């Protein structure tokens, strides 16, 4: 029966030969090795084992666990400071977003006026165009399209209002007097009867 050696030191000790007890003892002594009976616990000094066992029994693991848990969660002072800092950060973030929105609107309004939109409609048109801006459509392109579809907001477009209705004379001139309009209508009705 051949023995398989798992430890390099033992392989060096035995080599490929069988050893007698005396040869084995001599080889161990030459290598400076010590053997112990594991069943008696001699591989660890009994006093060291007893000391370690005593220390382990004296440790309060529940207290250690609670201490670790408290250190992970932090004390109330740190949590309050963290909550305060988070709240301040959120306030600054909302103020930044508000200012950024106002700046975007101001910038858009300025561009709209420069593009030829009547100043009284600039904020409205800027808002409409900003609503169309996306990843695929930039502000300038959206503004050009909006101006083309809504020429009434362009400063170069003049809107002419004409009065239409029963206040016109037969020759197309405007009547300013309601009594005159009534007189003309009555004369027309009478002439149709005769």
C-alpha positions as CSV (number, residue, x, y, z in Angstrom):
1,X,0.0,0.0,0.0
2,X,1.4,3.3,-1.0
3,X,0.9,6.4,1.2
4,X,0.1,9.8,-0.4
5,X,1.8,12.7,1.3
6,X,-0.1,15.9,1.4
7,X,2.4,17.9,3.2
8,X,5.7,18.8,1.5
9,X,7.6,18.6,4.9
10,X,6.4,15.0,5.5
11,X,7.4,14.1,2.0
12,X,10.9,15.4,2.6
13,X,11.0,13.5,5.9
14,X,10.0,10.1,4.5
15,X,11.3,10.4,1.0
16,X,10.3,7.4,-1.1
17,X,11.4,4.9,1.6
18,X,9.7,3.2,4.5
19,X,11.1,4.3,7.9
20,X,11.4,2.4,11.1
21,X,10.3,4.1,14.4
22,X,13.9,4.9,15.3
23,X,14.6,6.4,11.8
24,X,11.4,8.4,12.0
25,X,12.2,9.8,15.5
26,X,15.7,10.7,14.4
27,X,14.4,12.4,11.2
28,X,11.9,14.4,13.2
29,X,14.6,15.5,15.7
30,X,16.9,16.6,12.9
31,X,14.2,18.7,11.2
32,X,13.3,20.3,14.5
33,X,9.7,19.1,14.4
34,X,7.5,18.4,17.4
35,X,4.6,16.0,17.4
36,X,1.6,16.2,19.6
37,X,-1.4,14.0,20.4
38,X,-4.3,16.0,19.1
39,X,-6.8,14.1,21.3
40,X,-5.2,15.5,24.4
41,X,-5.3,19.1,23.1
42,X,-1.5,19.4,23.2
43,X,-1.3,21.4,19.9
44,X,-2.6,24.5,21.8
45,X,-1.3,25.4,25.2
46,X,-4.1,24.5,27.6
47,X,-3.6,27.8,29.5
48,X,-3.9,29.9,26.3
49,X,-7.1,28.0,25.4
50,X,-8.6,28.5,28.8
51,X,-7.7,32.3,28.8
52,X,-9.3,32.7,25.3
53,X,-12.4,30.8,26.5
54,X,-12.7,33.0,29.6
55,X,-12.4,36.2,27.5
56,X,-15.1,34.9,25.1
57,X,-17.5,34.1,27.9
58,X,-17.0,37.6,29.4
59,X,-17.8,39.4,26.2
60,X,-21.3,40.8,26.0
61,X,-22.1,40.2,22.3
62,X,-25.6,41.7,22.7
63,X,-24.0,45.0,23.9
64,X,-21.4,44.8,21.1
65,X,-24.1,44.4,18.5
66,X,-26.1,47.3,19.9
67,X,-23.0,49.5,19.9
68,X,-22.3,48.6,16.3
69,X,-25.9,49.2,15.3
70,X,-25.9,52.6,17.0
71,X,-22.6,53.5,15.2
72,X,-24.1,52.6,11.8
73,X,-27.3,54.6,12.4
74,X,-25.5,57.5,14.0
75,X,-26.6,59.5,17.0
76,X,-29.5,61.9,16.9
77,X,-27.2,65.0,16.6
78,X,-25.7,63.7,13.4
79,X,-29.0,62.6,12.0
80,X,-30.5,66.0,12.7
81,X,-27.6,67.7,11.0
82,X,-27.9,65.4,8.0
83,X,-31.6,66.1,7.8
84,X,-30.9,69.9,8.0
85,X,-28.3,69.7,5.3
86,X,-30.6,67.7,3.1
87,X,-33.4,70.2,3.6
88,X,-31.0,73.1,2.8
89,X,-29.8,71.3,-0.3
90,X,-33.4,70.8,-1.5
91,X,-34.2,74.5,-0.9
92,X,-31.1,75.6,-2.9
93,X,-32.0,73.2,-5.7
94,X,-35.6,74.5,-6.0
95,X,-34.3,78.2,-5.9
96,X,-31.8,77.3,-8.6
97,X,-34.4,75.6,-10.8
98,X,-36.7,78.7,-10.3
99,X,-33.9,81.1,-11.2
100,X,-32.9,78.9,-14.2
101,X,-36.5,78.9,-15.4
102,X,-36.8,82.7,-15.1
103,X,-33.5,83.1,-16.9
104,X,-34.6,80.8,-19.7
105,X,-37.8,82.8,-20.1
106,X,-36.0,86.1,-20.1
107,X,-33.5,84.8,-22.7
108,X,-36.3,83.4,-24.8
109,X,-38.3,86.6,-24.6
110,X,-35.3,88.6,-25.7
111,X,-34.7,86.2,-28.7
112,X,-38.4,86.5,-29.6
113,X,-38.4,90.3,-29.7
114,X,-35.2,90.3,-31.7
115,X,-36.8,87.9,-34.2
116,X,-39.6,90.4,-34.9
117,X,-42.4,89.5,-32.5
118,X,-44.4,92.4,-31.1
119,X,-43.1,93.2,-27.6
120,X,-46.6,93.0,-26.1
121,X,-46.8,89.3,-27.2
122,X,-43.2,88.4,-26.5
123,X,-43.6,86.6,-23.2
124,X,-46.6,84.6,-24.5
125,X,-44.8,83.6,-27.7
126,X,-41.6,82.7,-25.8
127,X,-43.6,80.5,-23.5
128,X,-45.3,78.8,-26.4
129,X,-42.0,78.2,-28.2
130,X,-40.2,77.0,-25.1
131,X,-43.0,74.4,-24.8
132,X,-42.1,73.0,-28.2
133,X,-38.3,72.8,-27.6
134,X,-37.1,69.2,-27.2
135,X,-34.0,67.1,-27.8
136,X,-34.8,67.1,-31.5
137,X,-36.1,70.6,-31.9
138,X,-34.1,73.7,-30.9
139,X,-35.5,77.1,-29.9
140,X,-34.6,78.9,-33.1
141,X,-36.2,76.3,-35.4
142,X,-39.3,76.2,-33.2
143,X,-39.5,80.0,-33.3
144,X,-39.3,80.2,-37.1
145,X,-42.1,77.6,-37.4
146,X,-44.2,79.4,-34.8
147,X,-43.8,82.8,-36.6
148,X,-44.8,81.2,-39.9
149,X,-48.0,79.7,-38.4
150,X,-48.9,82.7,-36.3
151,X,-48.1,85.9,-38.3
152,X,-50.5,88.0,-36.2
153,X,-47.7,88.2,-33.6
154,X,-45.1,89.5,-36.0
155,X,-44.3,93.2,-35.7
156,X,-44.2,93.6,-39.5
157,X,-47.8,92.3,-39.8
158,X,-50.5,94.9,-39.6
159,X,-54.0,93.8,-38.7
160,X,-56.7,95.8,-40.3
161,X,-60.1,95.9,-38.6
162,X,-63.1,96.7,-40.8
163,X,-66.5,97.3,-39.5
164,X,-69.2,95.2,-41.1
165,X,-72.9,95.4,-40.5
166,X,-76.1,97.4,-41.0
167,X,-74.3,100.8,-40.3
168,X,-73.1,101.2,-43.9
169,X,-74.7,103.4,-46.5
170,X,-75.6,101.9,-49.8
171,X,-72.5,103.4,-51.3
172,X,-70.3,101.6,-48.7
173,X,-69.6,104.6,-46.4
174,X,-70.0,104.2,-42.7
175,X,-73.0,105.6,-40.9
176,X,-72.4,107.2,-37.6
177,X,-75.9,108.0,-36.6
178,X,-78.5,105.3,-35.7
179,X,-81.4,107.6,-36.6
180,X,-80.1,108.0,-40.1
181,X,-79.8,104.2,-40.5
182,X,-83.4,103.8,-39.3
183,X,-84.6,106.5,-41.8
184,X,-82.9,104.8,-44.7
185,X,-84.4,101.4,-43.8
186,X,-87.9,102.8,-43.5
187,X,-87.6,104.5,-46.9
188,X,-86.6,101.2,-48.4
189,X,-89.5,99.4,-46.9
190,X,-92.0,102.1,-48.1
191,X,-90.7,102.2,-51.6
192,X,-91.1,98.4,-51.9
193,X,-94.8,98.7,-51.0
194,X,-95.7,101.3,-53.5
